[in-house]
Amino acid sequence: MSSVLDAYGYQVTAVDSGEAGVVAVNTNTFACVLMDVLMPGIDGYDACRRIKSMGKGAATPPVVMLTSKSSPFDKIRGKMAGCDAYLTKPVEK
């Protein structure tokens, strides 16, 4: 996904875990956060909840789950975690 977004001129910051994603959002400004559900450490649902909880008094970036987990239950869990969109892989350009 990074190479696709880079090709369209977007600046991409990639991290290797849910915890690292939460730290990155806490210390930087992002227009959008794309994350998988299945990640090392905390999963995407927990990372999304943590990111969205940072927004008390300040705006948080939209969080888009980009994952292979496509069941209706998974999508509901994403909404309950606060994600703004839930996309299942593969995603068209």
N, C-alpha and C positions, 0 to 999 in steps of 0.2 A: 504494500500500500504506500509505503514511503516513496518508492521510485515513481509511482503513478502520480502522486501529489506533487513531488518535485518537478516532474515534467510539465505540470500545469502552472508552475511558478509559486507554489505554496511553500512556505518555510515549515519544515517538519522537525519536531523534537521527538525522538524515539527513546523509550525507556524499556527496561527489561523485567519489570515486575509491577504489581499493583501498588505496592508501597512507594516505589520510585515515581509512579505516576501522580500519586497524591502529593508527594513532596514537590514535584515539578510544578503542579498547579498552584501549590501554596506559595511558591517562590518566584513564579513568572506569570505573565499575562498571555492567555491563549484565546483565540477566536473560537476554537472548538476542540473538543477532546474526543478522539476515536479510541475505543478500547475493546479488547476481547473480554469474554466472560471468563475463559480459562486462562489463568496466568499464574506464574510462580508466586507463592505467598498468598496474599489475600486475593479473592476472586474479583471479577469486574463489578459484581453487584455491591460488594462491600466498598470497593474503591469509589464507585459512583456515589454511594451514600456519604462517604467521608468528604468527597469533593463538594457535593451539594450542601453539606452541613457547614462548610466554610463560608457560605454566602450570607450568613446572618449579618445584615447591614451592608453587604456589598454583593455585586452581581457575580455569579459564577458562570463559566463558559458552558454552552450546551454540551452535553455528553451523549455521544452516539455509540451504542454497543454495536460492534461489528464482529459477528460470531457465527459458528456453525451450529449452535444450539438453537433449534428452530421450533420447538414445541410451544403450544399456546401457554403452558405453564411457565416456560423460560421467559417468554415475552412479558407475561404478567409480573414476574419477579423483577424484570428490568424496569418496568413502569413503577413498581413499588419502591425500587431503589432510587428512583428519581431521574432515570435516563430520559432524554428528550426524543430519541429515536432508537429503533432496534432494527438493525439490518442483518440479514443472514447471508453468509458466504455461499457461493461466490457473488461478488457485487460487480455489476457492469460499470465500466468507466463512465 
